[in-house]
Amino acid sequence: MDIFAVPTKGFSDQKFGTSGLRKKTSVFQQEHYLENAVQSIFDCLQGFEGKTLIIGGDGRYYNNQAIQTIIKMAIANQFGHIIVGQNGLLSTPAVSHLIQKREAFGALILTASHNPGGKEGDFGIKYNISTGAPAPSDLGNAFSKRCTEIDRYWMVKVQDVDLSQQTELTIGSTLIEIIDPVSDYSAYMQKIFDFKAIQRLFKKGFKITFDAMNAVTGPYAKHILEELLGADEGSVIHGTPLPDFGGLHPEPNLVYAKDLVDLAYSEKSPDVCAASDGDGDRYMILGKSFFVNPADSLAILAEYMEQIPFYKGRFYGAARSMPTAAALDAVCQKSKKDCYQTPTGWKFFGSLLENQKISLCGEESFGAGSFHVMEKDGLWAILFWLNILAITEKTPEQITKELWQKYGRIYTRTYTYHTESDKDVPHLIDSLSAKLPQLSNTQVSDFKIIKASLFNYTDPVTNQSTTNQGIIILLSDEARIFVRMSGTSSSGASLKVYLSQKSKKNNADPAIFLAPLEKATQELLQIQKYLGNKVDISVT
């Protein structure tokens, strides 16, 4: 078996962000593009010869072709053991667990998360380190730099590996293992949650509809919910992973999971509707005619954490991304636990989890997780909710309203403005940033601005600083505006605007209640002036 170097040249657009490298599928299919990214990752790592590499993805278009390429490159770069999910499938949290269980050197995950798939959709690649966590910023920066410098990659010429069968084979000195993607993760969930209690819940007639959105969690949910826990057959819908996700946008929110939301608000609603995203690291929970927003859900998980056997006596603290409304803070304050506020991006939770500063963390974009794996985990969050429902014998609406009664309700609304221009959003952010020193104590619409500042973060464990992670505007009447540029799109740029306001009123319509704050936001940001009319807007 010959190992040979393939001459190439760097790509200046290969920049690894908080979610790895994401581009249009057609971009990844360019000659040398995937190979350059993979070899640049390998070139920045040290000491992996003979070690274990895990490879898997969410099943989107180009997933398995990319895996064949990566297997050949990993052999050429002298990894000793390659573990691949059967049919190329592994959810992101399942990969994180496997890294820890198999003591792997790291993993390559092929996903663009919640972005659409297919020939015209998006593709992505990310690297997770030996703890199971996403690559930290300094390593991601090194990947990006190497991508511009690379002039060769290493390859072997061998036949493609059959990914459809669980098997082991050896090529050269490298062992390749094709595994069941579900079994290890499923066994782990049974150690965390009280499956007997959840089984009793289903035996009493409890109904769930889980929308896997034709993405990777379908096989996981079918096995766990229907086969192990006893949910009705057919409770998992869109359960077969498809290269284009069946034309669905695999993001579990009120916009892209509209059919599921309509079911939850219909007379035929099951007790719970739930969904997970493309690679299985996000989730959504609804009761009958009731939506649980991500901030409230995170706070509820904290409220009940020590009632889950796995976490009893192990609730060290919690963290939320800065855009996430502060419902979690009140729970932590009452239980005398530290609550950290981090930039958006799961990697910022890593050191806090590893050093037992926190046990629970979550983001505004429907992501939540704990120290059980070093990634967010959508199906874990849904099982957590089922365990809570089994313990309390209450509905999601009752549990959420009890939270509001105890701590007050924080009304939230998120606006996403996407433009194909990569200049308009940065221009708005820069213009607003320049005004910040003059904004404090000024009046905007019905509100007085108490403080306006850039969000800068220093990791309390590593002391590593991260600057300019968004703009915080605190206003009177316990209102807040948070503004940032999103980096998860494969093209163009997105502006994220998060509104939140606390109130003792628990039953107001969020759109009506937040209308004055929305008016103040438009007046302050002048979005139409900077972004114009050619912009896609979504509201959650």
ZAMARGU-4260 file (C-alpha; in steps of 0.2 Angstrom, whole numbers, plus 5000, padded with zeros to 4 digits):
<rodrens>
0) 5000/5000/5000 | 5008/5016/4994 | 5006/5033/5003 | 5008/5047/4992 | 5007/5066/4992
5) 4995/5076/4981 | 5000/5093/4977 | 4988/5107/4980 | 4986/5125/4985 | 4978/5134/5000
10) 4960/5141/5000 | 4958/5158/5008 | 4940/5155/5012 | 4943/5140/5023 | 4940/5148/5040
15) 4935/5138/5055 | 4922/5147/5066 | 4913/5142/5082 | 4905/5128/5072 | 4919/5122/5061
20) 4919/5125/5043 | 4903/5127/5034 | 4900/5131/5015 | 4888/5126/5001 | 4890/5108/4997
25) 4896/5113/4979 | 4910/5122/4987 | 4916/5106/4997 | 4914/5096/4981 | 4928/5107/4972
30) 4944/5098/4968 | 4955/5097/4984 | 4943/5107/4995 | 4938/5094/5007 | 4956/5086/5007
35) 4964/5103/5011 | 4953/5106/5026 | 4956/5088/5033 | 4975/5089/5030 | 4976/5106/5038
40) 4967/5099/5053 | 4979/5084/5054 | 4994/5096/5051 | 4990/5106/5067 | 4988/5090/5078
45) 5002/5081/5086 | 5005/5064/5093 | 4990/5055/5084 | 5000/5042/5075 | 4993/5025/5080
50) 4979/5033/5089 | 4960/5032/5087 | 4950/5044/5075 | 4931/5044/5075 | 4922/5049/5059
55) 4903/5051/5057 | 4890/5064/5051 | 4872/5068/5050 | 4869/5059/5033 | 4867/5075/5023
60) 4871/5075/5004 | 4890/5071/5001 | 4892/5064/5019 | 4897/5046/5014 | 4909/5052/4999
65) 4918/5063/5011 | 4920/5049/5024 | 4928/5038/5011 | 4940/5052/5007 | 4944/5055/5025
70) 4947/5037/5029 | 4960/5036/5015 | 4968/5052/5022 | 4968/5046/5040 | 4976/5029/5034
75) 4989/5039/5025 | 4992/5050/5040 | 4995/5035/5051 | 4980/5034/5062 | 4980/5017/5070
80) 4961/5014/5072 | 4947/5022/5063 | 4929/5021/5070 | 4915/5025/5058 | 4896/5025/5061
85) 4886/5012/5051 | 4880/5021/5035 | 4891/5035/5039 | 4879/5041/5053 | 4883/5047/5070
90) 4875/5061/5080 | 4886/5075/5087 | 4882/5070/5105 | 4885/5052/5101 | 4902/5056/5094
95) 4906/5066/5110 | 4902/5051/5120 | 4911/5039/5109 | 4927/5049/5110 | 4927/5048/5129
100) 4921/5029/5130 | 4934/5024/5117 | 4948/5036/5123 | 4950/5042/5105 | 4962/5055/5100
105) 4948/5065/5092 | 4934/5065/5079 | 4929/5073/5063 | 4910/5076/5062 | 4902/5080/5045
110) 4888/5092/5048 | 4881/5109/5045 | 4870/5106/5060 | 4853/5114/5057 | 4857/5121/5040
115) 4848/5114/5025 | 4856/5099/5015 | 4856/5092/4998 | 4865/5097/4982 | 4860/5115/4984
120) 4861/5115/5003 | 4876/5116/5015 | 4890/5105/5021 | 4902/5106/5035 | 4916/5098/5045
125) 4921/5101/5063 | 4935/5093/5074 | 4932/5088/5092 | 4946/5085/5104 | 4950/5071/5115
130) 4938/5077/5129 | 4924/5076/5117 | 4922/5095/5115 | 4923/5105/5100 | 4940/5112/5095
135) 4944/5128/5105 | 4947/5145/5097 | 4966/5144/5096 | 4966/5127/5087 | 4952/5133/5075
140) 4962/5148/5071 | 4977/5137/5068 | 4967/5126/5056 | 4961/5142/5047 | 4979/5148/5045
145) 4986/5131/5039 | 4972/5130/5026 | 4980/5145/5017 | 4997/5138/5017 | 4995/5120/5013
150) 5004/5114/4997 | 5000/5095/4999 | 4990/5082/5007 | 4993/5063/5010 | 4982/5050/5002
155) 4982/5031/5000 | 4974/5022/4985 | 4963/5008/4991 | 4945/5003/4988 | 4931/5011/4997
160) 4925/5004/5013 | 4908/4996/5014 | 4899/5007/5027 | 4883/4998/5026 | 4888/4983/5037
165) 4895/4983/5055 | 4912/4975/5053 | 4931/4976/5056 | 4944/4976/5043 | 4963/4981/5042
170) 4970/4991/5029 | 4989/4992/5030 | 4992/4995/5049 | 4976/5003/5052 | 4961/4995/5060
175) 4944/5001/5053 | 4928/4997/5063 | 4911/5001/5057 | 4899/5002/5072 | 4881/5003/5077
180) 4879/5022/5079 | 4865/5020/5092 | 4869/5007/5104 | 4883/5015/5115 | 4873/5032/5116
185) 4857/5022/5120 | 4866/5012/5134 | 4872/5029/5141 | 4855/5037/5142 | 4849/5022/5152
190) 4862/5026/5165 | 4857/5044/5166 | 4838/5044/5166 | 4825/5033/5176 | 4819/5023/5161
195) 4807/5013/5172 | 4798/5029/5177 | 4796/5035/5159 | 4790/5018/5154 | 4777/5019/5167
200) 4772/5036/5160 | 4769/5029/5143 | 4760/5014/5150 | 4747/5026/5157 | 4743/5032/5140
205) 4755/5046/5138 | 4758/5052/5120 | 4773/5060/5111 | 4776/5065/5093 | 4795/5067/5090
210) 4800/5075/5073 | 4817/5069/5068 | 4816/5080/5053 | 4823/5067/5042 | 4840/5069/5050
215) 4852/5059/5061 | 4841/5057/5077 | 4828/5046/5068 | 4836/5030/5072 | 4841/5035/5090
220) 4823/5041/5094 | 4815/5026/5086 | 4826/5014/5097 | 4825/5024/5113 | 4807/5031/5113
225) 4797/5017/5104 | 4807/5001/5107 | 4814/5004/5125 | 4802/5016/5133 | 4786/5010/5125
230) 4780/5025/5115 | 4767/5021/5102 | 4774/5014/5086 | 4774/5029/5074 | 4778/5042/5088
235) 4794/5046/5079 | 4790/5055/5062 | 4802/5059/5048 | 4813/5046/5056 | 4823/5041/5041
240) 4839/5051/5038 | 4839/5058/5020 | 4853/5067/5010 | 4842/5082/5008 | 4832/5080/5024
245) 4816/5077/5013 | 4817/5095/5008 | 4815/5101/5027 | 4825/5114/5035 | 4831/5103/5050
250) 4830/5117/5063 | 4818/5113/5078 | 4810/5130/5080 | 4793/5138/5078 | 4797/5143/5060
255) 4805/5127/5052 | 4795/5114/5063 | 4778/5123/5058 | 4769/5106/5055 | 4774/5100/5072
260) 4769/5116/5080 | 4752/5116/5071 | 4749/5098/5078 | 4753/5104/5096 | 4740/5118/5094
265) 4727/5106/5087 | 4713/5096/5095 | 4724/5080/5091 | 4739/5086/5100 | 4748/5073/5110
270) 4754/5076/5127 | 4771/5082/5121 | 4778/5087/5104 | 4797/5087/5102 | 4810/5089/5088
275) 4828/5088/5085 | 4839/5096/5072 | 4851/5089/5058 | 4865/5082/5069 | 4855/5080/5085
280) 4862/5093/5096 | 4847/5104/5097 | 4829/5102/5103 | 4812/5109/5105 | 4798/5105/5117
285) 4779/5109/5116 | 4765/5103/5127 | 4747/5104/5122 | 4744/5121/5114 | 4760/5127/5124
290) 4777/5131/5118 | 4792/5131/5130 | 4805/5143/5125 | 4824/5138/5127 | 4828/5150/5141
295) 4813/5143/5152 | 4817/5125/5147 | 4835/5127/5153 | 4829/5135/5169 | 4817/5120/5172
300) 4831/5108/5169 | 4841/5117/5182 | 4826/5117/5194 | 4824/5098/5193 | 4842/5093/5190
305) 4845/5085/5207 | 4829/5074/5205 | 4837/5065/5191 | 4847/5051/5199 | 4863/5053/5188
310) 4864/5072/5194 | 4860/5070/5212 | 4873/5079/5222 | 4882/5084/5206 | 4874/5101/5202
315) 4889/5112/5203 | 4883/5127/5194 | 4876/5132/5177 | 4880/5143/5162 | 4870/5151/5148
320) 4875/5160/5132 | 4873/5179/5134 | 4859/5180/5121 | 4849/5168/5131 | 4836/5176/5143
325) 4841/5175/5161 | 4828/5163/5168 | 4842/5152/5173 | 4850/5165/5184 | 4836/5165/5196
330) 4836/5146/5199 | 4855/5147/5202 | 4853/5161/5214 | 4840/5152/5224 | 4850/5136/5225
335) 4866/5146/5228 | 4875/5140/5213 | 4886/5150/5201 | 4879/5155/5185 | 4890/5160/5170
340) 4887/5170/5155 | 4897/5165/5140 | 4898/5170/5121 | 4888/5160/5109 | 4897/5144/5104
345) 4897/5128/5113 | 4916/5128/5115 | 4915/5142/5128 | 4906/5129/5140 | 4920/5117/5138
350) 4932/5122/5152 | 4918/5126/5164 | 4911/5108/5162 | 4928/5100/5162 | 4933/5108/5179
355) 4916/5105/5187 | 4911/5124/5187 | 4895/5119/5180 | 4884/5104/5177 | 4871/5112/5165
360) 4873/5124/5151 | 4862/5130/5136 | 4860/5142/5122 | 4846/5153/5115 | 4846/5142/5099
365) 4838/5127/5107 | 4854/5119/5113 | 4856/5112/5130 | 4869/5099/5138 | 4878/5094/5154
370) 4894/5086/5159 | 4888/5069/5152 | 4895/5074/5135 | 4905/5089/5130 | 4892/5094/5116
375) 4874/5100/5117 | 4862/5085/5116 | 4845/5087/5109 | 4838/5069/5113 | 4846/5070/5130
380) 4836/5086/5134 | 4820/5078/5128 | 4823/5063/5139 | 4826/5074/5153 | 4809/5082/5150
385) 4801/5065/5150 | 4809/5061/5166 | 4803/5077/5174 | 4785/5073/5168 | 4786/5056/5175
390) 4792/5062/5192 | 4779/5076/5193 | 4764/5069/5183 | 4761/5087/5177 | 4761/5094/5160
395) 4774/5105/5152 | 4762/5120/5154 | 4760/5117/5172 | 4778/5115/5175 | 4783/5131/5166
400) 4769/5141/5174 | 4776/5136/5191 | 4793/5142/5186 | 4785/5159/5181 | 4775/5160/5197
405) 4791/5157/5208 | 4803/5167/5198 | 4794/5179/5187 | 4792/5177/5168 | 4804/5184/5156
410) 4796/5187/5139 | 4808/5184/5124 | 4808/5187/5105 | 4822/5184/5093 | 4824/5192/5076
415) 4835/5185/5063 | 4839/5196/5048 | 4849/5188/5034 | 4856/5197/5019 | 4867/5190/5005
420) 4879/5204/5007 | 4893/5201/5019 | 4896/5220/5022 | 4879/5227/5028 | 4878/5218/5045
425) 4896/5222/5050 | 4892/5240/5045 | 4877/5241/5057 | 4887/5232/5071 | 4901/5244/5069
430) 4890/5260/5068 | 4881/5254/5084 | 4897/5250/5093 | 4904/5268/5089 | 4888/5275/5098
435) 4889/5265/5114 | 4898/5278/5125 | 4884/5291/5121 | 4869/5279/5124 | 4869/5277/5143
440) 4856/5287/5152 | 4847/5292/5135 | 4829/5289/5131 | 4824/5278/5117 | 4805/5277/5114
445) 4797/5272/5130 | 4813/5266/5138 | 4828/5274/5147 | 4845/5266/5142 | 4854/5261/5158
450) 4869/5254/5151 | 4876/5250/5133 | 4892/5240/5131 | 4901/5227/5121 | 4901/5210/5128
455) 4919/5204/5132 | 4922/5187/5140 | 4936/5180/5150 | 4936/5162/5154 | 4936/5159/5173
460) 4947/5144/5171 | 4959/5147/5157 | 4959/5167/5158 | 4958/5167/5139 | 4949/5183/5133
465) 4936/5184/5119 | 4931/5201/5114 | 4917/5209/5104 | 4905/5195/5106 | 4889/5206/5104
470) 4881/5222/5111 | 4872/5222/5127 | 4859/5236/5130 | 4850/5236/5147 | 4835/5247/5148
475) 4822/5252/5161 | 4808/5241/5166 | 4820/5226/5167 | 4821/5225/5148 | 4836/5220/5137
480) 4842/5220/5119 | 4856/5210/5114 | 4863/5211/5096 | 4876/5201/5087 | 4882/5194/5070
485) 4878/5176/5067 | 4892/5165/5060 | 4882/5149/5056 | 4876/5153/5038 | 4886/5146/5023
490) 4884/5163/5014 | 4880/5181/5017 | 4878/5187/5035 | 4864/5187/5048 | 4860/5199/5062
495) 4853/5192/5077 | 4843/5203/5089 | 4837/5196/5105 | 4823/5205/5116 | 4819/5200/5133
500) 4809/5209/5147 | 4804/5202/5164 | 4787/5204/5171 | 4776/5198/5185 | 4762/5196/5172
505) 4762/5178/5167 | 4748/5177/5154 | 4752/5191/5142 | 4754/5188/5123 | 4773/5190/5120
510) 4771/5199/5104 | 4760/5212/5112 | 4770/5214/5128 | 4786/5216/5119 | 4779/5228/5106
515) 4786/5244/5115 | 4803/5236/5116 | 4803/5231/5098 | 4798/5249/5093 | 4813/5255/5104
520) 4824/5242/5095 | 4820/5248/5078 | 4822/5266/5083 | 4839/5262/5090 | 4846/5250/5077
525) 4839/5258/5061 | 4839/5241/5053 | 4831/5246/5037 | 4843/5260/5035 | 4858/5248/5036
530) 4851/5232/5028 | 4838/5239/5016 | 4823/5229/5010 | 4832/5214/5003 | 4833/5204/5019
535) 4825/5188/5025 | 4817/5190/5042 | 4812/5176/5054 | 4805/5178/5071 | 4805/5165/5086
</rodrens>
